[in-house]
Amino acid sequence: MSATGAATARPPCTEDEVVLQRAGLLEAGVVAALQQVCFPEEPWDEASVATLIGPPGGFAILALRGGEPVGFVMTRVAAEDGEILAIGVLPAGRRSGVGRRLVGAALDGSRSLGATALFLEVAEDNEAARTLYKTCRFFSVGRRPGYYKRTDGRVAALVLRHSFAPG
Ligand SMILES: CC(C)(COP(=O)(O)OP(=O)(O)OC[C@H]1O[C@@H](n2cnc3c(N)ncnc32)[C@H](O)[C@@H]1OP(=O)(O)O)[C@@H](O)C(=O)NCCC(=O)NCCS
């Protein structure tokens, strides 16, 4: 509000500004396109994305830079447990804080749906994601040996948990 009480118009987005927005079923194709770039070895189609975010407890968030989609996170909450199903940022948009904001949005959204903790799985060799989750206070609670396929073998998945409980 201005000094006179009149609402001040928000300036238009700058080219570099990142905005997060909830993705509905109409945006399932956009989420799938981002997922395919970020996970070319395990691409999901639009129908798979819709199946995951359509039911109650499922939601997706898009990150838009200058109006263009650059990242996404898909999350599901069942009873008290939330789970990040997938998160990715386009290669050109990485390392500018988008991933951290998407994790924050997944945490906020899960908590508002009643989750007391948020879980995820990350490949043991995924240094970027593991560092991101560490900075977001996720801690390891399990390990699944040989969970992910690699061209030169298999790699373990770490199960990480972020608790909403204080302390
Ligand atoms: C993991 C991923 C989502 C991170 O997205 P991002 O937008 O680059 O992350 P941010 O810029 O918010 O980084 C936040 C913090 O994470 C850590 N981090 C991110 N990328 C990193 C890298 N390549 N190496 C080391 N640390 C990294 C840093 O601590 C960083 O903070 P800093 O830049 O202030 O040092 C992105 O690399 C990605 O899409 N990877 C491919 C898909 C994937 O692996 N998804 C996760 C599956 S579990």
The ligand as a Gaussian input file, in Angstrom:
#p B3LYP/6-31G(d) Opt

LIG

0 1
 C       19.903000     -31.243000      -7.727000
 C       19.374000     -30.008000      -8.474000
 C       17.835000     -30.029000      -8.415000
 C       19.881000     -28.735000      -7.745000
 O       19.255000     -27.616000      -8.334000
 P       19.961000     -26.171000      -8.321000
 O       18.938000     -25.186000      -8.731000
 O       21.222000     -26.200000      -9.090000
 O       20.295000     -26.015000      -6.773000
 P       20.588000     -24.634000      -6.002000
 O       21.190000     -23.643000      -6.930000
 O       19.364000     -24.230000      -5.260000
 O       21.715000     -25.095000      -4.973000
 C       21.506000     -25.040000      -3.564000
 C       22.713000     -25.636000      -2.887000
 O       22.861000     -27.030000      -3.236000
 C       24.253000     -27.345000      -3.380000
 N       24.568000     -27.664000      -4.779000
 C       23.768000     -27.523000      -5.860000
 N       24.409000     -27.971000      -6.975000
 C       25.622000     -28.394000      -6.573000
 C       26.726000     -28.971000      -7.257000
 N       26.703000     -29.185000      -8.587000
 N       27.810000     -29.311000      -6.536000
 C       27.856000     -29.118000      -5.195000
 N       26.834000     -28.549000      -4.483000
 C       25.730000     -28.209000      -5.176000
 C       25.009000     -26.092000      -2.932000
 O       25.162000     -26.171000      -1.526000
 C       24.024000     -24.998000      -3.306000
 O       24.228000     -23.808000      -2.594000
 P       25.312000     -22.729000      -3.138000
 O       25.088000     -22.571000      -4.617000
 O       24.974000     -21.517000      -2.349000
 O       26.650000     -23.324000      -2.827000
 C       19.899000     -29.961000      -9.944000
 O       21.294000     -30.163000      -9.944000
 C       19.265000     -31.006000     -10.862000
 O       18.194000     -30.782000     -11.421000
 N       19.925000     -32.161000     -11.051000
 C       19.434000     -33.220000     -11.963000
 C       18.209000     -33.901000     -11.392000
 C       18.491000     -34.470000     -10.020000
 O       19.534000     -35.059000      -9.759000
 N       17.506000     -34.302000      -9.110000
 C       17.598000     -34.793000      -7.740000
 C       17.266000     -36.238000      -7.694000
 S       17.217000     -36.853000      -6.011000

